[in-house]
Amino acid sequence: MKHLTMKYIPILMLFMVVGFSGTARAQWIPDPTINAIIDDGIRDTYNMKFADADRAFRRVVAAYPDHPAGHFFLAMVEWWRILIDIDDESRDDRFHDMLDDVIDLCDKRLDRNERDIAGLFFKGGAIGFQGRLHANRKSWIKAATRGREALPVVMDAAEIAPENADLAFGTGIYDYYAAVLPDRYSVLKPLMMFLPDGDRERGIRELKHAAENARFANWEAMYFLMQVYYGEENKPSNALTYARRLMRAFPDNPVFHRYYGRTYVKLGNWRRAADVFSDIRERVKKGKRGYSTKMEREALYYLGYDAMLRKEYRTAMRYFVACDKLSRGLDSDGPSGFMVMANLRMGMTHDLLGERKYAVKQYRKVLRMPEFRGSHELAERYRKSPYKR
């Protein structure tokens, strides 16, 4: 329910060809102690324990200063700091500088050996993440440029090490989205003429292979499978499988937590959805890292809808009013989907309470807001004829 320019999301996804796929297999750093430290650092990153993750990856850098692994993972900690507060751009320059350092280290390795697998992997990962941030900032030309630069690097690595399960994450994302998105978004078809063909089913198989077998990219592969099944494939039961696994492994990750709740919403399991979003709201109140006011706004909306379904109309109204109030402080670029739908639900709830005058007032308010998923049609319908359960 975002008011962001959704037409750009497919372009963003196409260039998200690498994530933790830019990771090293254990043999690239032949040190089991260091690889165990990397494992711990990745877990701390996903669980929002950023200071612990920083310490872990600095130990990797100290032990192997010329290897890109430690430097790359330090940048990934910075990436998650950005991700949990994506509107804050104060860390952007530092993030790009950190990835530039990774690229420089990789180029030195590739100057000595153009088939150096660690150099290729981490360079592709660094360029890809720069593209992802440019896309988040709506710098589409920069994002596309970095994406095009990253793709051949990843593909070269795949040709050299086709058995690498970590690499299957990056190729899986590309195969899937390169096959799916051009058919749905014609703007991408001219671009794809200059890129390799994708394969939807192969992409899912590669992502599953990475999820079950990758040394470091397994969690990120599960994250993408959850997104694919939740969105493009519209298979919420499959998405729930991965959402549950991610939540069990990383119970303090707000991104995974929110998807967990949304998956129950999509399944229509409102009792479980309400439990999840009640937990999210409590974590916001406690100030847990990454649990933002935006997450509270989302939780309020779904809790209101659950109360509405249970015929607890006064309780539902309180949730919707609180959601609308938070939205007015958050929506600097105009009403979000949550604001629109909260106001529509307020009108519907007034009708269910027999408060027709207030219901009509809400429907007229919705009609003055931007259209969101049929909101105008519903508001006009209920303005003419009261909403009935």
Secondary structure as UniProt FT lines:
FT   HELIX           6..8
FT   HELIX           9..14
FT   TURN            20..21
FT   HELIX           26..28
FT   HELIX           32..46
FT   TURN            47..48
FT   HELIX           50..63
FT   TURN            65..66
FT   HELIX           68..83
FT   TURN            84..87
FT   TURN            90..91
FT   HELIX           92..112
FT   TURN            114..115
FT   HELIX           117..136
FT   TURN            137..138
FT   HELIX           140..160
FT   TURN            162..163
FT   HELIX           165..184
FT   HELIX           186..188
FT   HELIX           189..192
FT   TURN            193..194
FT   HELIX           200..213
FT   HELIX           218..230
FT   TURN            231..232
FT   HELIX           236..249
FT   TURN            251..252
FT   HELIX           254..267
FT   HELIX           270..286
FT   TURN            289..290
FT   HELIX           293..309
FT   TURN            310..311
FT   HELIX           313..330
FT   TURN            332..333
FT   HELIX           337..352
FT   TURN            353..354
FT   HELIX           356..368
FT   TURN            373..374
FT   HELIX           375..384
//
